[in-house]
Amino acid sequence: MVATFLTQCRYGNNGRRLSTKGGRSVGSLAVGHGTAAGLLHRPRAEVVGARWWLQVVRSCFLGRNEMSAVWMRLRSEMRARWRSWLGLALLIGLGGGAAVAAAVGARRTETAYPRFVQVHKGYDLLTGGFPGNIDAEQALAEMAAMPEVLEWARVDVAAYAATLPSGRRVSIPELAAVTDLSGRAGFQLNRFKVISGRMADPRAPDEAMIDLPIAERQDLRVGSKIRFIVGDPSAKPPRFAIVGIVGIVASPGQFPAVGASSAFGGVYVTPAFVRSNGITPSPADAALLITSPG
C-alpha cells in the first residue's frame, strides 16, 4: 500500500512523472521542494505527524494552486454555514438518542411482567375444583406433598355472593370472597404489590383487598364497602358481613393480558373474616397455587 502511494506520488494521477523544480534525484524518486517525493525526504523537524502526511496528500492529488483554492473555499463555507452544520449535528444526535431510548424502553416493557413475576414469587400452576366423587381434602393434600411441588398455598372461597356499593347483586364467578387461612397466598407466595392504599391486616375481619383489573371492572376503590352474604344465601333475610377495601393490589397471574380469566373476580378477605363469621370453606371449591423447582 505504501509502495503504491509513493509510486503515485512519483508519477501523479495521470501517470506522468512529477517535475522536480530544482530538486535532485535520489534513487527512483525525484526530491525537491515542489514535489511529494521532496516532502517525503524533508527533515522531521520541518513537517511532523499528521501535517506531514497531509502535505504529502495535497501534493500528490492536487497542485499547489488548486489545493489552496479548495481549502480557501472550504474555510469560507465553514465560516458561513457553521450554524447549519451545528444544527444538523444536534438533530442527528437527538434523533439517535431518541431511537436508543425507544429501544431501551421497548426492551424494559417486554421484560416487565417476567421480572414482576420473579420478584413477587408468582405461581407456576393453579389447580382446583373437584367433582363430587373425589375426596377434595385428600386430593389437595396429596398434590401439595408431590416432589414436583416446591411451594404451595391454598385459597378457599369464603363467600359466594355480595352486594356492591351501587346496590347491584353479584355472585361467583363474577365476584367472590377468597382467602388463604394459612396467610401464605399474597404474602409469601404470589405476593401482592400495593397500587393504592395498604395491605389488609390478617387479624382485621372487616378489611379486604382487590386486584386492580377487578376493581376497575366493578368500579371499586379504596374505601368502598362490600356486603358479602355469609351462611345460607337463600336465607330470609340473608346474613351480611361488611368489608371495606383498604388496598388495590397487583399480583402475578391476575392480568387478563397474560391469561387470567376476566370471568372470575375475587376480593381478598382475611382469615379473621372467616373465623369471625363462622365460615367453613368447602375443599371442593379450593385451589392450590404451586411453584416448581427450577
N, C-alpha and C positions, 0 to 999 in steps of 0.2 A: 504493500500500500504506500509506504514512504517512498519507495523507488519510483512508483508510478507518478506520485505527486511531484517528485523532483524532476522527472522527465518532462512533465507538463510545464513545470516552471522554466525548463531549459528551452522548450520549443514553442510554448504558448498554446492557446486554444486552437489556433488554426494550423498547427503543425509546423509553423515557420520558426527558425531559430531566433531567439531573442537577441537583440543588439546589445553590445557591451558598453557603448557610450563611454569610452575612456577607460574601460576596465582591462583586466588581463585574464588570460585563460589558464586555469589550473585543472589538469586532467581533462575531463569532458565537459566541465561546467564553466560558463563564462562568468567571471567575477567582476563586479563593478558596483558603482553607487546607484545605477539606474535600473538594475535587474533584480529579480527574486533570488537568483543564484548569488548575486553580490550580497544580498541581505543575509543569506544563509551563512556567509563567512565573515559577517561583521562581529566585532568583539561583543561579548555578552554584556559588558558594562554599558554599551550604547543602546541596545534593544534587548529586553529581557522578557521572559514569561509570555503572557498572553498577547501583549502588544507586539512582540517579535513575530509571532505566528500570524497575527492579524495583518501586519505589514507584508508578510510573505504572500498571503492570500490576495491582498489588494493588488500586489504587483503581478501575480500570476494571471488573474482573471480580468482585471481592468487596468487600463493605462492610468498614469498619474493624474491626468486632467479629468478623465471620465470618472475616476473614483472620487475626486474632490467634489465634482458636481453632484454625484449621487449622495454623498454624505451631507453636503450643504442642503440639498432638498429634504433629506430625511430629518435633519435637525430642525428645519423650518416647519415641516409637517408636525413634528412632535411638539414644538412650542405652540403652534396654533391649535392643535387638537388634543392636548393632553387631558383636558377636562372630559372630552368624549371618551377617550381611551380609559380613563379612570372610572367613569360611569359604567362603561361596558364591563370592566373587570369586576366592579361591585355587583352588577346584575348577575354575572356568571357565578360569582361567589355565593350570592344569596340563593340563586336557583339550585346550585349544588347542595348548599346547606339544607334547603327545604326538602330536597329529594332524599338526602341521608336521614333527616328527621322523620320523614314519612315512612321510610323503610324500617327504621328502628321502632316506630310506633306500631307498624303492622306486625312486626315480629313479637312485640310485647303483647299485643292484642291476641295473637294466635296462641300464645302460651299462657295467657292469663288464667283460664279455667283449670288447666292441668296443675299450675302452680297453686291455685286456690285449693284444689282437692288434696294436694300433697301436704300443704301447711295445716289444713283442718282435718286431716286423717279421714278422708272420705271412704265410704264403704265400697267394696268390690261387688257385693252381691246382696240383693234384698229378696228375701223369700218369706212366704207365709200364706195363710189361707188354706184350710184343710177341709176335705169332705167329711161327712158325718161318720163314716166307717173307720176313721183313723183317730187314734188317741193323740190329739194335738199336743198335749203337755209332754208326752213321751217323745214325740217326733221332734219337738223343739229342743229337748234336752239332748237327744242323740245327734242332731245336727250341730249343736254347739260344741259337742265333745269330739267331733271328727278331727283327724290330724291335719286336714287341709285348712282348718279354721285357725287363724292367728288370734283375732279378737272378735268379739260379738257383743251386741246389745239388743235387748228385746223391747219392742214397742207395742204397747197394748192400747186398745180403744177404750176410753173411759166414758164417753157419751156419744150417742148416735144422732142426736138432733138438737137444734138450737134456734133461738130467735135472735136475729141481728138487731142492731140499734135502729134500723129503718122499720122494724116490725115484721120483716119478712121471715117466714119459717123456712129453714133449710135442714137437710139431713144428709147422712152419709150416702154416696161418696162426695157430694158437693162440699160438705163441711162436717168435721167430727172432732171431738176432743181426744188427743192421744198423749201418752206419757210413757216414760221408762221408770218403772218402780224402783230400779236399782240406781237410777241417776247417772247412767253412763252415756246414753244417747244424747247428743248435743253438747255434752260437757267433756267427755273423754274421747268418744268416738263420733265421727261425723259432727265435729264441733261447730257450734253456731258462731257466726260473725255478726255482731250487732250493727245494724244500719241506722237505727233510730231508737232512742230510749235506752233501756238497760236489760240485763239478763234477769229473768224471774228468779225469785228466792224459792228454792225447793221446799222450804218449810212454810211458805205462804199459800194457803188453799185458794186464794182469790186472785192470784197473779198468773198471767199466761203470756206466751209469745206466739208470733205467727210469721211465716215466711213472706218475704216481700212480694213475690208474684201473687200469692193468695190474698194478701192484704189489698193489693191494687185491684184484684178482680172483685173482691167483696166490699170495697170502699171502706176498709178498716184502717185505723191509725192508732198511735199511742194514745191511750185514754179511752178508747172505745170499750163499751160494755157488751158482753155477750151472755145471754141467758141459756145455759145448757139444761136440757131435760135429763134428769137423773132418775134411776129406777125404771119403773114401767112407763114407757112412752104413751101407752093407751090409757093411763090412769086419769080419772076425772076428779079434781083438776090435776094436771101434771105437777110434779115437783121440780122446781128450778134451782140451779146453782149458778150464781153470777160470778164471772171472772172479768177482770179488766186487762186489756192489752198493755203491757209495760215495755215491750220491746218488739221492734220489727227486725227480723234477722234474715241472714242468708246462710244456706247450708248446702253442702255438696249433694248433687242429685235432685235438687228441688227447682231446677230451672227448666221450663218447657223446651228451651232451645237445645238442651243436651239430653233430652229423653224423658224427663219427668212428665207424668200424665197430668194434663190440665183438668181432668175429670175429678181428681181427688184433692181435697183440701183438708189440712189438719191444723188445729190450734194446739200448741204445746202447753198443756196444763201441767201442774206439779204433782209429785207423789202425794203431797199433803192434800190436794184436791180429792184424790181417790180415797184416802183414808177418812177424811172429814165427812165425806158424803156416803160412806159405807158401800162403796162400789166394789164389785168383784168382777174384774175383767174376764172375758171369755178367751181361753187359749186358742180357740178356733179362729179368732179374728186377729191374733197376734202376728207380728212379723219380726224376723231377725235381720239385723244389719251385720254383715260379715265382711271381715278383711282376711286376705290370704297372705301367706308368706311370700316375700319377694316382690 
